């Protein structure tokens, strides 16, 4: 049994983690788990600690099966966070991380002793790990989108530092919808917002363009 974890957040908001499970080489979707992180900030170390603690503390209490291997999507930071929690829980489970290069391509396997093993990108192992990595990323991102879809235009704007009640009302009055706000250029946004806040809002809203859902499904 292999448990694989991935963390996802959007500019530090809507932080979630996902776990997928492979048993005897095949995904077991009944064992997949979603975790909404208790804090909203971009802190991968503590996100990793929270999800690892919740997963394995619960497993100890419920006496459910533990994995033979844990894979984390990341390198030394994620492994260190995972190992610290496992030590606190007195669990001896092997941990490895999938580390990416400067082009965001997975190319190194990191073990719990922080030894680095380059991955042959033509090998069966690399392709197997890539499929696992893609699966946990897909699962986690879908959960992230599900969490975001429960928001409203007001809650979206509340996630941007520097947008208070007055500016939020002005944006809603001027644009009326998330779609129109996303399509606005920086000059239009700076009619209401300072330059730096307008840029942050634009970056934030552009992330929603990656979704396949329409606006009515995102925001009620």
NUGULUM-915111 format. One record per residue: x, y, z of N, C-alpha, C in turn; residue in one letter. Coordinates in steps of 0.2 Angstrom, whole numbers, plus 5000, padded with zeros to 4 digits. Layout:
N
XYZXYZXYZA/...
***
This chain:
220
500449945000500050005000500450065000X/500350114996500650174995500150234996X/500350275000499950345001500350394998X/499950434994500250494990499950554992X/500250604994499950674996500150734991X/499650774991499850834987499450894991X/499750954991499451014994499251064988X/498751104989498551154984498251214988X/498451274986498151334988498251384983X/497851434983497751494978497951554982X/498551574981498851634984498751634992X/498851574994498751565001498051555004X/497551555000496851545002496551474999X/496051455003495751395001496251335001X/496651325006497151275007496851205008X/497051165004496851095004497351045003X/497250985005497750925003497350865001X/497650824997497350764995497750704996X/497450654997497850584997497550534993X/497950504988497750454984498150384987X/497850334985498150264988498150214982X/498750184982498850134977499050074981X/498650014979498749954982498949904977X/499449864978499749824973499749854966X/500049914966500149944960499549984956X/498949974959498350004956498050054961X/497750104958497350154963496750124966X/496650144972496050114976495650184978X/495150204974494850264975494350264981X/494250204984493850204990494250234996X/494950224995495350245000495650324999X/495450354994495650424993495350464999X/495650525001495450565006495550635004X/495150685006495150755005495250785012X/495650835012495850875019495750955017X/495350985021495351055021495751085026X/496251115025496751135030496451195034X/496651195040496351235045496551315045X/497151325041497351395040497451415033X/497351475031497351495024498051535023X/498551505022499151545021499651495017X/500051525013500551485009501151455014X/501051405017501551375022501551305021X/501951275016501851205014502151165019X/502551185023502851145029502351125034X/501951175036501451165041500751135038X/500651145032500151115028500251035028X/500951015027501150945026501050915033X/501250955038501250925045500450915047X/500050965045499350955047499050895044X/499150885038498750825034499050765036X/499750755037500050695040499850675047X/499750725051499550715058498850685058X/498350725054497650705054497550635051X/497950615046497950555042498150495047X/498750505050498950445054498750445061X/498650495064498350495071497650465070X/497250475065496650445064496650375063X/497150355059497350285058497450245064X/497850275068498050245075497450235079X/497050285079496450285084495950225081X/495850225074495350185071495650115070X/496350105071496650045070496550025062X/496650075058496550055051497250045048X/497350015042497949995039498350055037X/499050045039499550095038499850075031X/500150125028500450115021501150085022X/501450055017502150035017502550085015X/502350135011502750195009502250255008X/502550315010502250375009502650415004X/502250444999502550484994502250554995X/502750604995502550674995502750714989X/502350754987502450794981502950854983X/503550844983504050894985504650864987X/505150904990505750884992505950884999X/506450915001506750915008506250945013X/505850995011505451025016504850985018X/504550955013503950915014504150845017X/504750815016504950755019505050775026X/505450825028505550845035504950855039X/504450885036503850895039503450835041X/503450785036503150725037503550685042X/504150675041504550635046504450665053X/504450725054504350755061503750725064X/503150725060502550705063502550625064X/502850595059502850515060503250505067X/503750535068504150525074503750535080X/503350595080502950605086502450555087X/502250525082501750465082502050405083X/502650395083503050335084502950285079X/502850315073502750275067503350265062X/503550205060504150195056503850175049X/503750225045503550215038504050255033X/504250215028504650245023504350305020X/504750355019504450415015504950435010X/504650455004505050484999504750544996X/505050584993504850644989504950644982X/504550684978504650684971504850764970X/505450774968505750844968505750864961X/505550924959505550954953506150994951X/506351004945506851044943506651114942X/507051164939506851234938506351244933X/506251184929505651194924505051154926X/505051144933504451114936504351044933X/504851004932504850934929505150894935X/504750844937504950794942505550754939X/506150764943506750724940507150694946X/506950704952507350674957506950644963X/507150584965506850554971507250564977X/506850594982507250604988506950564994X/507450524997507250485003507250515010X/507050485015506950515021507650535024X/508250505022508850535024509150595020X/508650615015508750675011509350655005X/509450585004509850564998509450584992X/509750604987509450624980509650564975X/509150544972509250494967508950524960X/509350534955509050554949508650504946X/508050524943507650484939507750474932X/507850414929507850414922507150424919X/507150474915506450494912506250444907X/506650394905506350344900506250274904X/506250274911506150214914505450204916X/505250134917504650124919504450154926X/504950154930504850184937504650254936X/504950294932504850364931504150374929X/503950334924503250334921502750314926X/502850264930502450244936502350304941X/502850334943502850384948502450444945X/502550464939502250514936501450504935X/501250444934500550434934500250444941X/500650424946500350424953500350504955X/500850534953500950614954500350644951X/500250634944499650664941498950644944X/498950584946498250564949498150604956X/498650614960498550644966498450724965X/498750744960498750814958497950834956X/497750784951497050794948496550794954X/496650744958496150734964496150794969X/496750824970496750884975496550944971X/496750954965496451014962495751014961X/495450954959494750954959494350974966X/494650944971494350964978494451044979X/495051064977495151144978494651184974X/494451154968493951194964493251184967X/493151124970492551114974492451164979X/492951174983492951224989492851294986X/493251314981493151384978492451394976X/492151344973491451354970490951364975X/491151354981490651374987490651444989X/491051484986491151554988490651594984X/490751654985490251704982490751764979X/490451804975490851864973491151904979X/490751914984490951944990491551914993X/491451844994492051814998492651804994X/492551804987493151804983493551874984X/493251924984493551994985493852004992X/493451964996493751975003494451935004X/494551894999495251855000495851894998X/495651954995496252004992496352054998X/496952055000497152105005497152175002X/496852215006496752285003496052305000X/495652255000494952264997494452265003X/494252315005493852315011493052325008X/492652345013491952355011491852405006X/492152465006492052515001492252494994X/492852474994493152454987492752394984X/492552344989492152294986491552314983X/491152354987490552384984490652424977X/491152454977491352494971491452444965X/491852394966492052344961491352314959X/490952294963490352254961489852304957X/489852364960489452414956489652424949X/490352434948490652444942490652384937X/490752324939490852274935490252224935X/489952214941489352174942489452094942X/490052074939490052004939490851984939X/490951924941491651904941491951894934X/491551874929491751874922491951944920X/491551994921491752064919492352084922X/492452064929493052084932493652054930X/493651994928494151954925494351984919X/493952004915494052034908494352104908X/494252134914494452204914495252204914X/495452264911496252274911496452304917X/497052314918497352344925497152414925X/497152454920496952524920496252534922X/495752484920495052484923495052474930X/495452424932495452404940495752464944X/496252494941496552544945496152614946X/495552614942495152664943494852664950X/494852604953494552594960495052574965X/495552534963496052504967496752534966X/497152534971497952554970498252504966X/498752524962499052484957499252414960X/499552404966499752344968499252294970X/498652324972498052284974497752264968X/497752304963497452284956497752224953X/498452224953498852174950498752104954X/498652114961498552054965497852024963X/497352064962496652044960496652014954X/497052044949497052014942497351944942X/497951934946498251874946497751824949X/497451844954496951794958496351774953X/496051824950495551804946495751764940X/496351774937496551734931496551664933X/496751644939496751574941496051534939X/495551574940494851544939494751524931X/495151554927495051544920495251474918X/495651444923495851374922495251324923X/494751344926494151304927493751294921X/493451234921493051224915492251244917X/492151254923491451274925491351344923X/490651364922490451424921490351464927X/490251534926490251574932489751554937X/489151534934488551524938488651464943X/489151424941489351364945489851384950X/490251434949490751454953490451494959X/489951534958489751584963489051584963X/488751584969488051584970487851654972X/
***
